[in-house]
Amino acid sequence: MKKTAFILLIIFAFYYKSFAAAAIIKSEIDINLNMIKGSITITSTKAETVTVSLYHDMQLLSSDKRVKYNKNRNEYTISLDGLSPVILSYIKNITDTSDTISKDFISIYSSIVPAVTNIENAELYINIPENFQGLASQFVTFNKNENTMLFTYNSLPENIYFAASSNYIVKKITQNHIDIYTLLFKEHENLSYKLLQKAAYYIEMYENLFVSHFPYHNFIVVEDVNPYGHALASMAVFGSSIIDKDFVAERSLGHEVLHQWFGAAIECSMADGNFLEAITTYFSDYFYEKDDRIKYRKDVLIKYQAYAAAKSFPLKEFIYNAGKKEQSIGYGKGLMVLHMAKNKAGDDAFMAGIRKFINDKLYSTASWKDLLSYIGMDNDFYTNWILSKDNIILAVNNVSFQNKILSFNLIRKGGEDEINIPFTHISENNAVTGKFKIKTGVNQIVYNLKSDNDTFIIDDRYDLMRALYPAEIIPSFDYLFGADEILFAGNKNEDNTFREIFPNISEAIHIRKLSLHHLKDRNVIISMENTVPQTVAELLKSTLTFTFEISNTTYKVVRNPYSQGDKFIMFSFNNTKESLNKLAHYGSYSYIALNKNQVTTKEKNTTPNGIKIFGR
């Protein structure tokens, strides 16, 4: 009986599949009219319903009475009768900023076709200009006959992306049944082998790490005329201005490969914010820092403090990277939340949860709450770290050391009701790490040291999403970019040039009028030429430990000696508009020197790690 039922089930499955709707889509790209003209023929040998949803730049035309517009859902419903096909025509005007149509380049990243549901098999024909080469996304098979390209699909994706150019060279390798392509301009053809091999490396690495097959039949590295980099389903797009940079092959490509799982195959429901950038950063940029992840986490906290600490919002409100503040929350704080979850769950349980999450959620949507529940985090953890904007704030008082016993009060705000605080005890030729569990409020800590030469530090590995102590903060240009207000001191009207990079300049004075009251508790930019004005030298000679290094162009930032809080002074020598534009890419540095607007020297300050409770 069981065998008969099983055979009937198989027969029914084949019967149902044979009667599923199929589509033939023909699209023509018109570079003169800046539009796409297409037709969709839908067939089925049984009565069923198919829906068509148009994107904002599309129009649908059909005289078939089986096509009905549903105004409430803003979609077309097609009632197939199983007898004759339904034929639709559509046009797509290129209005989206992500799309480009020109005489020698085409990129359609807002989908080249409408979204059609319940289609099991589809053929997509794309007519392109003469001598163009290109590829669509997520296809199963592909061939080209003169100016017509044919892509086949087992099921029609909601979005199909496309790129083509008269200047493209197409290269391909196959690894474990995955076809990997590069679409590079002729001048960058020499990069094809490196990018193909790197893409293959990242795909294999993540397949092994997650015990999960790559989500698509193919992966395409696309060079674009526009200056950006981003991931689409089965595609990674990089602008011509960056594709030859080392960081693309060594880091960015891996980040975009990982987005094929998190972002393309697993979408975010946005019910409690966008978790995709956090988990992608965790398993790419951060994951690659095998030897210095402590420094990476410290840098995350420094950037958060520079850009977001005073104006933060909960992770549930992070949707996309709109700027440094949003990046330091969605990417940075999100990464730290995952790091804390890993420490709480344990390495093995964390990875087991991630793998099960991928297996269960592939080709569907998920949320922060889903992800954290798979890792084993409870509602208290979720509420504190996703729904609240608060972070951990630690304070220490009443420190005493007698008879080798160290005691102090540790005051905590933020985080779950009870959390583990990591510490490091350093004695002669030995270092011991541990944790003590504390509640919110005042906690008395007692710990036995070996001698008065020992050192005792809290969270020197940066395992907590917390506010940094002043001694941990590294002066950097980030603190000027992220400041609410800046006072500018320079020559007349010179502030106009700086405002293009520092729109947060709130007041400008002539450098000769700079006085002590201007510096107190302020973020300040002081712009000078080849010499330091006497007024500036007198103000700072007894409070700064460095000497002014004047070269062609230099920028240096230091902690404001006339401030009680975290305020900074940036010195600028011989600035140019081009050098200021470059400065925006060196936010984590404290000093850069340029010769003919090319960076010749760059330096980062360092500070001790952690909150030192006791020691020399």
C-alpha positions as CSV (number, residue, x, y, z in Angstrom):
1,M,0.0,0.0,0.0
2,K,2.8,2.4,1.0
3,K,4.6,1.6,-2.3
4,T,1.5,2.3,-4.4
5,A,0.9,5.6,-2.6
6,F,4.5,6.6,-3.2
7,I,4.3,5.8,-7.0
8,L,1.0,7.8,-7.2
9,L,2.7,10.7,-5.5
10,I,5.6,10.7,-8.1
11,I,3.1,10.4,-11.0
12,F,1.2,13.4,-9.6
13,A,4.3,15.4,-9.2
14,F,5.3,14.9,-12.8
15,Y,1.8,15.5,-13.9
16,Y,1.6,18.8,-12.0
17,K,4.9,20.0,-13.2
18,S,4.0,19.2,-16.8
19,F,1.0,21.4,-16.5
20,A,2.8,24.3,-14.8
21,A,2.8,27.7,-16.6
22,A,5.8,28.6,-18.8
23,A,6.8,31.9,-20.3
24,I,8.7,33.2,-23.3
25,I,9.9,36.8,-22.7
26,K,11.4,38.8,-25.5
27,S,13.1,42.1,-24.7
28,E,14.8,44.6,-26.9
29,I,17.0,47.4,-25.6
30,D,16.7,50.6,-27.6
31,I,19.7,52.8,-27.0
32,N,18.2,55.6,-29.1
33,L,14.9,55.9,-27.2
34,N,16.5,54.9,-23.8
35,M,14.0,52.2,-23.1
36,I,13.3,48.5,-23.2
37,K,10.4,47.1,-25.3
38,G,9.3,43.6,-24.6
39,S,6.6,40.9,-24.9
40,I,5.6,38.1,-22.5
41,T,3.9,35.0,-23.8
42,I,2.5,32.8,-21.0
43,T,1.2,29.3,-21.7
44,S,-0.3,26.4,-19.7
45,T,-2.2,23.3,-20.4
46,K,-4.4,23.7,-17.4
47,A,-6.5,26.4,-15.9
48,E,-4.4,28.4,-13.4
49,T,-3.7,32.0,-12.3
50,V,-0.5,34.0,-12.9
51,T,0.1,37.5,-11.5
52,V,2.3,40.2,-13.1
53,S,3.7,43.1,-11.0
54,L,5.3,46.1,-12.7
55,Y,8.1,48.2,-11.4
56,H,7.6,51.9,-11.2
57,D,9.2,52.5,-14.6
58,M,7.2,50.0,-16.5
59,Q,3.9,49.9,-18.5
60,L,1.9,46.9,-19.5
61,L,-0.3,46.6,-22.6
62,S,-2.8,43.8,-23.4
63,S,-6.2,43.5,-25.0
64,D,-6.8,40.0,-23.7
65,K,-9.9,39.9,-21.5
66,R,-8.2,37.3,-19.3
67,V,-5.9,40.0,-18.0
68,K,-7.4,42.0,-15.1
69,Y,-5.9,44.8,-13.1
70,N,-6.2,44.6,-9.4
71,K,-6.0,48.2,-8.2
72,N,-5.8,47.3,-4.5
73,R,-2.7,45.1,-5.0
74,N,-1.3,47.1,-7.9
75,E,-0.9,43.9,-10.0
76,Y,-2.3,42.2,-13.1
77,T,-4.1,38.8,-12.6
78,I,-4.0,36.5,-15.6
79,S,-6.6,33.7,-15.7
80,L,-5.1,31.0,-18.0
81,D,-7.7,28.6,-19.5
82,G,-5.3,25.9,-20.5
83,L,-6.1,26.3,-24.2
84,S,-4.4,29.4,-25.6
85,P,-1.5,31.6,-24.6
86,V,-1.8,35.0,-23.1
87,I,0.4,37.6,-24.8
88,L,1.4,40.8,-23.0
89,S,3.5,43.8,-24.2
90,Y,5.5,46.0,-21.8
91,I,7.9,48.9,-22.0
92,K,10.4,50.0,-19.5
93,N,11.6,53.6,-19.4
94,I,15.1,54.1,-17.9
95,T,14.4,56.4,-15.0
96,D,16.1,54.6,-12.1
97,T,19.5,56.0,-11.1
98,S,20.9,52.5,-10.9
99,D,20.2,51.9,-14.7
100,T,22.3,53.1,-17.6
101,I,21.7,52.9,-21.4
102,S,24.3,54.6,-23.6
103,K,25.7,53.9,-27.1
104,D,28.4,51.6,-25.8
105,F,27.2,50.5,-22.3
106,I,24.0,49.0,-20.8
107,S,23.3,48.1,-17.2
108,I,19.8,47.3,-15.9
109,Y,19.9,46.8,-12.1
110,S,16.2,47.5,-11.4
111,S,15.1,44.4,-13.3
112,I,14.8,44.1,-17.0
113,V,11.4,42.3,-16.9
114,P,8.3,42.5,-14.7
115,A,7.8,40.2,-11.8
116,V,5.7,37.2,-12.9
117,T,4.6,34.6,-10.4
118,N,3.9,30.8,-10.7
119,I,6.2,30.4,-13.8
120,E,8.1,27.1,-13.7
121,N,10.1,27.4,-16.9
122,A,11.0,30.5,-18.8
123,E,13.0,31.6,-21.8
124,L,14.3,35.1,-21.9
125,Y,15.4,36.5,-25.3
126,I,17.3,39.8,-25.1
127,N,18.1,41.8,-28.3
128,I,21.2,43.9,-27.9
129,P,23.0,46.3,-30.2
130,E,25.5,45.0,-32.7
131,N,28.9,43.9,-31.2
132,F,27.7,44.0,-27.6
133,Q,28.5,41.3,-25.2
134,G,26.6,40.8,-21.9
135,L,24.9,38.5,-19.4
136,A,21.7,38.4,-17.4
137,S,21.5,37.2,-13.8
138,Q,20.5,33.9,-12.3
139,F,20.1,31.9,-15.6
140,V,20.5,28.2,-15.9
141,T,21.7,28.0,-19.5
142,F,22.8,30.7,-22.0
143,N,23.6,31.0,-25.7
144,K,24.0,33.8,-28.2
145,N,23.1,34.0,-31.8
146,E,24.2,37.2,-33.5
147,N,22.5,40.0,-31.5
148,T,20.1,37.8,-29.7
149,M,20.9,36.3,-26.3
150,L,18.8,33.4,-24.9
151,F,18.7,32.7,-21.1
152,T,16.7,29.8,-19.6
153,Y,15.3,29.6,-16.1
154,N,13.8,26.7,-14.2
155,S,11.7,29.2,-12.3
156,L,11.4,32.8,-13.1
157,P,13.1,35.1,-10.5
158,E,11.3,38.1,-9.2
159,N,14.2,40.3,-10.6
160,I,16.5,39.7,-13.6
161,Y,19.5,42.0,-13.9
162,F,21.5,42.6,-17.1
163,A,24.7,44.2,-18.2
164,A,26.2,44.5,-21.7
165,S,28.8,46.6,-23.6
166,S,30.5,46.9,-26.9
167,N,33.7,47.0,-24.8
168,Y,33.2,43.9,-22.7
169,I,35.4,40.8,-22.8
170,V,33.7,37.7,-21.4
171,K,35.8,35.1,-19.5
172,K,34.5,32.0,-17.7
173,I,35.7,29.2,-15.5
174,T,33.6,26.4,-14.0
175,Q,34.0,25.1,-10.4
176,N,31.8,22.4,-8.9
177,H,29.1,23.0,-11.6
178,I,29.0,26.7,-10.9
179,D,29.9,28.9,-13.9
180,I,31.9,31.9,-12.9
181,Y,32.1,34.8,-15.4
182,T,33.8,38.2,-15.6
183,L,32.4,41.0,-17.7
184,L,35.4,43.4,-17.9
185,F,36.2,46.2,-20.2
186,K,39.1,45.5,-22.6
187,E,41.5,47.7,-20.7
188,H,41.0,45.5,-17.6
189,E,40.9,42.2,-19.4
190,N,44.2,41.3,-17.6
191,L,42.3,41.2,-14.3
192,S,40.0,38.4,-15.4
193,Y,42.1,35.5,-14.2
194,K,42.7,36.9,-10.8
195,L,39.0,37.8,-10.2
196,L,37.8,34.5,-11.5
197,Q,40.2,32.6,-9.2
198,K,39.3,34.8,-6.2
199,A,35.6,34.4,-6.8
200,A,36.0,30.6,-7.0
201,Y,38.1,30.7,-3.7
202,Y,35.4,32.7,-1.9
203,I,32.6,30.6,-3.1
204,E,34.3,27.4,-2.0
205,M,35.3,28.9,1.3
206,Y,31.7,29.9,2.2
207,E,30.3,26.6,0.9
208,N,32.6,24.8,3.3
209,L,32.1,27.2,6.2
210,F,28.3,27.1,6.0
211,V,27.9,23.6,4.7
212,S,25.7,25.1,2.0
213,H,25.8,25.0,-1.8
214,F,26.2,28.3,-3.6
215,P,22.7,29.6,-4.1
216,Y,22.9,30.1,-7.9
217,H,23.9,28.3,-11.1
218,N,26.4,31.0,-11.9
219,F,28.2,34.1,-10.5
220,I,29.2,37.1,-12.6
221,V,31.8,39.8,-11.7
222,V,30.7,42.9,-13.6
223,E,32.7,46.1,-14.4
224,D,30.5,49.2,-14.5
225,V,31.1,52.7,-15.7
226,N,29.6,54.1,-12.5
227,P,31.8,54.5,-9.4
228,Y,30.3,52.0,-7.0
229,G,30.3,48.4,-5.8
230,H,27.3,46.3,-4.8
231,A,25.8,42.8,-5.0
232,L,22.8,41.6,-6.9
233,A,21.5,38.0,-7.1
234,S,24.3,36.1,-8.9
235,M,26.2,39.3,-9.6
236,A,28.9,41.5,-8.0
237,V,29.3,45.0,-9.6
238,F,32.4,47.2,-9.3
239,G,33.1,50.5,-10.9
240,S,36.0,51.0,-13.3
241,S,37.6,53.4,-10.9
242,I,38.1,50.7,-8.3
243,I,38.0,47.3,-10.0
244,D,41.8,47.2,-10.3
245,K,42.4,48.1,-6.7
246,D,43.9,45.4,-4.5
247,F,41.1,45.7,-1.9
248,V,38.5,44.6,-4.5
249,A,40.0,41.1,-5.0
250,E,41.3,40.7,-1.5
251,R,38.2,41.9,0.4
252,S,35.3,43.5,-1.4
253,L,34.7,40.6,-3.8
254,G,34.4,38.2,-0.8
255,H,31.9,40.6,0.8
256,E,29.8,40.5,-2.4
257,V,30.1,36.7,-2.8
258,L,28.8,36.4,0.8
259,H,25.8,38.7,-0.1
260,Q,24.7,35.9,-2.5
261,W,23.6,34.1,0.7
262,F,22.7,37.1,2.9
263,G,20.8,39.6,0.8
264,A,20.1,37.8,-2.4
265,A,19.1,34.2,-1.5
266,I,18.0,35.2,2.1
267,E,16.2,38.5,2.1
268,C,15.5,40.7,5.1
269,S,11.9,41.2,6.2
270,M,12.9,44.5,7.8
271,A,10.4,43.7,10.7
272,D,13.2,44.7,13.1
273,G,15.8,46.3,10.8
274,N,18.3,45.1,8.3
275,F,20.5,42.3,9.7
276,L,22.1,41.5,6.4
277,E,25.0,44.0,6.5
278,A,25.9,43.0,10.0
279,I,26.2,39.3,9.3
280,T,27.9,39.9,5.9
281,T,30.5,42.2,7.6
282,Y,31.0,39.6,10.4
283,F,31.8,36.8,7.9
284,S,33.8,38.8,5.4
285,D,35.7,42.0,6.4
286,Y,35.9,41.0,10.1
287,F,36.3,37.3,9.3
288,Y,39.4,38.0,7.2
289,E,41.1,39.7,10.1
290,K,42.2,36.4,11.6
291,D,45.3,37.8,13.3
292,D,43.9,41.1,14.6
293,R,40.2,40.9,15.3
294,I,40.6,42.6,18.6
295,K,41.9,45.7,16.8
296,Y,39.0,45.5,14.4
297,R,36.5,45.5,17.2
298,K,38.2,48.4,18.9
299,D,38.1,50.3,15.6
300,V,34.3,49.5,15.4
301,L,33.8,51.1,18.8
302,I,36.0,54.1,17.9
303,K,34.0,54.8,14.8
304,Y,30.7,54.3,16.6
305,Q,31.8,56.8,19.3
306,A,32.9,59.3,16.6
307,Y,29.8,59.1,14.4
308,A,26.9,57.7,16.4
309,A,27.3,57.7,20.2
310,A,25.6,61.0,20.7
311,K,22.9,60.5,18.1
312,S,22.3,56.8,17.9
313,F,19.2,54.8,17.1
314,P,18.2,51.1,17.7
315,L,19.4,48.5,15.2
316,K,15.7,47.9,14.4
317,E,15.7,51.3,12.6
318,F,18.7,50.6,10.4
319,I,17.6,50.0,6.9
320,Y,20.5,50.9,4.6
321,N,23.9,52.6,4.6
322,A,23.0,56.3,4.3
323,G,26.2,57.6,5.8
324,K,28.9,57.1,8.4
325,K,26.4,57.2,11.3
326,E,24.2,54.5,9.8
327,Q,27.2,52.5,8.8
328,S,28.6,52.6,12.3
329,I,25.3,51.3,13.7
330,G,24.1,48.8,11.1
331,Y,27.5,47.4,10.2
332,G,29.5,48.1,13.3
333,K,27.1,47.7,16.2
334,G,25.4,44.9,14.4
335,L,28.8,43.0,14.1
336,M,29.4,43.6,17.8
337,V,26.0,42.1,18.7
338,L,26.8,39.0,16.7
339,H,30.2,38.8,18.5
340,M,28.5,39.0,21.9
341,A,26.0,36.4,20.8
342,K,28.8,34.1,19.7
343,N,30.6,34.5,23.1
344,K,27.3,33.8,24.9
345,A,26.4,30.8,22.8
346,G,29.9,29.4,22.4
347,D,31.7,28.9,19.1
348,D,30.3,25.6,18.1
349,A,26.7,26.4,19.0
350,F,27.0,29.8,17.2
351,M,28.2,28.2,13.9
352,A,25.6,25.4,14.2
353,G,22.9,28.0,14.5
354,I,24.2,30.0,11.6
355,R,24.3,26.9,9.4
356,K,20.8,25.8,10.3
357,F,19.5,29.4,9.8
358,I,20.9,29.3,6.2
359,N,19.5,25.9,5.5
360,D,16.0,26.8,6.7
361,K,15.8,30.4,5.4
362,L,17.4,30.0,1.9
363,Y,15.2,31.6,-0.8
364,S,13.0,33.2,1.9
365,T,12.9,36.2,4.2
366,A,14.2,36.4,7.8
367,S,14.7,39.0,10.5
368,W,17.1,39.9,13.3
369,K,14.8,38.0,15.7
370,D,14.9,34.9,13.6
371,L,18.7,35.0,13.3
372,L,19.3,35.5,17.0
373,S,16.9,32.7,18.0
374,Y,18.8,30.3,15.8
375,I,22.0,31.2,17.7
376,G,20.2,30.6,21.0
377,M,19.7,34.2,22.2
378,D,16.7,34.8,24.4
379,N,14.2,37.6,24.2
380,D,16.1,39.7,26.8
381,F,19.2,39.7,24.5
382,Y,17.0,40.6,21.5
383,T,15.2,43.4,23.3
384,N,18.3,45.0,24.7
385,W,20.4,44.9,21.5
386,I,17.9,45.2,18.7
387,L,15.0,47.2,20.0
388,S,17.0,49.5,22.3
389,K,19.6,52.1,21.3
390,D,21.4,51.9,24.6
391,N,24.9,50.4,24.9
392,I,26.9,49.3,27.9
393,I,28.4,52.1,29.9
394,L,30.9,51.2,32.6
395,A,32.3,53.4,35.4
396,V,34.8,52.5,38.2
397,N,35.2,54.0,41.7
398,N,36.5,53.2,45.1
399,V,39.5,51.3,43.9
400,S,41.7,50.0,46.7
401,F,44.6,47.5,47.0
402,Q,45.6,46.0,50.3
403,N,47.3,42.7,51.1
404,K,47.2,41.7,47.5
405,I,43.5,42.1,47.3
406,L,42.1,44.4,44.7
407,S,38.6,45.8,45.3
408,F,36.5,48.3,43.4
409,N,33.0,49.3,42.4
410,L,32.0,48.6,38.9
411,I,28.9,50.6,37.8
412,R,27.0,49.4,34.7
413,K,24.2,50.8,32.6
414,G,22.8,49.1,29.5
415,G,22.7,45.5,28.3
416,E,20.8,42.6,29.7
417,D,19.9,42.4,33.3
418,E,22.9,40.2,34.0
419,I,26.0,40.0,31.8
420,N,29.6,38.7,31.9
421,I,32.4,41.3,32.0
422,P,35.7,40.1,30.7
423,F,39.0,40.9,32.4
424,T,42.7,40.3,32.0
425,H,45.1,39.9,35.0
426,I,48.7,40.3,34.0
427,S,51.4,39.2,36.4
428,E,55.1,38.5,35.9
429,N,55.4,36.3,32.8
430,N,51.7,35.4,32.9
431,A,48.4,36.6,31.7
432,V,45.0,35.2,32.9
433,T,41.7,36.0,31.3
434,G,38.3,35.5,32.9
435,K,34.8,36.9,33.4
436,F,32.7,38.1,36.3
437,K,28.9,38.3,36.2
438,I,27.4,41.6,37.2
439,K,24.0,43.2,37.2
440,T,23.0,46.7,36.3
441,G,23.9,49.3,38.9
442,V,26.7,49.1,41.4
443,N,28.7,45.9,41.7
444,Q,31.5,45.4,44.2
445,I,34.4,43.4,42.7
446,V,37.1,41.7,44.8
447,Y,40.0,40.0,43.2
448,N,43.3,38.5,44.4
449,L,46.5,39.8,42.7
450,K,49.9,38.3,43.1
451,S,51.8,41.5,43.8
452,D,51.6,45.3,43.5
453,N,53.4,44.9,40.1
454,D,50.4,43.2,38.6
455,T,48.0,44.8,36.1
456,F,44.2,44.3,36.0
457,I,42.2,45.5,32.9
458,I,38.6,45.2,32.0
459,D,37.5,44.3,28.5
460,D,40.9,44.8,26.8
461,R,39.7,42.3,24.0
462,Y,36.7,44.5,23.3
463,D,34.1,41.8,23.7
464,L,31.4,44.3,24.7
465,M,29.4,46.9,22.8
466,R,30.3,49.7,25.2
467,A,31.3,53.3,25.5
468,L,35.0,53.8,25.4
469,Y,37.0,55.4,28.3
470,P,38.8,58.6,27.4
471,A,42.2,56.8,27.7
472,E,41.1,54.3,25.0
473,I,40.0,56.9,22.4
474,I,42.4,57.4,19.5
475,P,42.4,60.9,18.0
476,S,41.5,60.6,14.3
477,F,39.8,62.6,11.5
478,D,36.7,60.6,12.1
479,Y,35.9,62.7,15.2
480,L,35.9,65.8,13.1
481,F,33.8,64.3,10.4
482,G,31.3,63.0,13.0
483,A,31.3,66.2,15.2
484,D,28.0,68.1,15.6
485,E,29.8,71.4,15.3
486,I,33.2,72.7,14.3
487,L,34.9,76.1,14.6
488,F,37.0,77.0,11.6
489,A,40.0,79.3,11.9
490,G,41.7,80.3,8.7
491,N,42.0,82.9,6.0
492,K,39.0,84.9,4.8
493,N,36.5,82.8,2.9
494,E,38.7,79.7,3.2
495,D,36.0,78.0,5.2
496,N,34.0,77.6,2.0
497,T,36.4,75.1,0.7
498,F,36.5,73.1,4.0
499,R,32.6,73.1,4.2
500,E,32.5,70.9,1.1
501,I,34.1,68.2,3.2
502,F,33.1,69.4,6.7
503,P,29.5,70.6,6.3
504,N,29.3,70.6,10.2
505,I,31.5,73.8,10.3
506,S,29.2,76.1,12.3
507,E,31.4,79.1,12.8
508,A,34.3,80.6,11.0
509,I,36.8,83.3,12.2
510,H,40.1,84.7,10.8
511,I,43.1,82.8,12.2
512,R,44.6,85.9,13.6
513,K,41.6,86.4,15.8
514,L,41.8,82.9,17.3
515,S,42.0,83.1,21.1
516,L,41.7,80.8,24.1
517,H,38.0,81.1,24.6
518,H,37.5,79.9,21.0
519,L,39.3,76.6,21.8
520,K,37.5,75.7,25.1
521,D,35.4,72.6,24.7
522,R,35.2,72.9,21.0
523,N,36.1,70.9,17.9
524,V,38.4,73.1,15.9
525,I,40.0,73.2,12.5
526,I,43.0,75.5,12.2
527,S,44.2,76.1,8.6
528,M,47.7,77.5,8.0
529,E,50.1,78.0,5.1
530,N,53.9,77.7,5.3
531,T,54.2,79.2,8.8
532,V,52.5,78.9,12.1
533,P,51.0,82.3,13.1
534,Q,52.4,83.6,16.4
535,T,49.0,83.8,17.9
536,V,48.5,80.0,17.3
537,A,51.9,79.1,18.5
538,E,51.4,81.0,21.8
539,L,48.1,79.3,22.4
540,L,49.4,75.8,22.0
541,K,53.1,75.7,22.7
542,S,52.8,74.6,26.3
543,T,50.0,72.1,25.7
544,L,50.9,70.1,22.7
545,T,53.7,67.5,22.7
546,F,54.3,67.4,18.9
547,T,56.1,69.8,16.6
548,F,54.4,71.2,13.5
549,E,55.7,69.2,10.5
550,I,55.2,71.4,7.4
551,S,55.5,69.7,4.0
552,N,53.6,70.3,0.8
553,T,50.3,69.5,2.5
554,T,49.7,68.0,5.9
555,Y,46.8,67.3,8.1
556,K,47.1,66.4,11.8
557,V,44.4,65.9,14.5
558,V,45.1,65.9,18.3
559,R,42.9,65.9,21.4
560,N,41.9,69.5,22.3
561,P,44.0,70.3,25.4
562,Y,41.4,72.9,26.5
563,S,38.5,70.4,26.6
564,Q,37.1,68.4,29.4
565,G,35.5,65.9,27.0
566,D,36.2,64.3,23.7
567,K,37.0,67.4,21.6
568,F,39.7,67.6,18.9
569,I,41.8,70.1,16.9
570,M,42.8,69.5,13.3
571,F,45.8,71.4,11.9
572,S,45.9,71.9,8.1
573,F,48.9,73.1,6.2
574,N,48.8,74.2,2.6
575,N,45.4,72.5,1.9
576,T,44.1,72.0,-1.6
577,K,40.6,71.0,-2.7
578,E,42.0,67.7,-4.0
579,S,43.8,66.9,-0.8
580,L,40.7,67.6,1.3
581,N,38.7,65.2,-0.9
582,K,41.3,62.5,-0.2
583,L,41.2,63.3,3.5
584,A,37.6,61.9,3.6
585,H,39.1,58.4,2.8
586,Y,41.5,58.5,5.8
587,G,39.1,59.0,8.6
588,S,40.7,56.5,11.0
589,Y,44.2,58.2,10.7
590,S,45.6,61.0,12.8
591,Y,48.2,62.3,10.4
592,I,48.6,62.3,6.6
593,A,51.1,64.2,4.4
594,L,50.7,64.7,0.7
595,N,53.0,65.7,-2.2
596,K,51.2,67.0,-5.3
597,N,48.0,65.6,-3.7
598,Q,49.3,62.1,-3.5
599,V,49.5,60.6,0.1
600,T,53.2,60.0,1.0
601,T,52.8,59.5,4.8
602,K,49.9,58.3,6.9
603,E,49.9,57.5,10.6
604,K,47.5,56.2,13.2
605,N,47.8,57.0,16.9
606,T,47.6,54.1,19.4
607,T,46.1,53.9,22.9
608,P,46.2,51.1,25.5
609,N,43.4,48.5,25.3
610,G,40.7,48.3,27.9
611,I,39.8,50.0,31.1
612,K,42.9,49.7,33.4
613,I,41.8,49.3,37.0
614,F,45.2,48.7,38.5
615,G,48.7,48.6,37.3
616,R,51.6,50.7,36.0
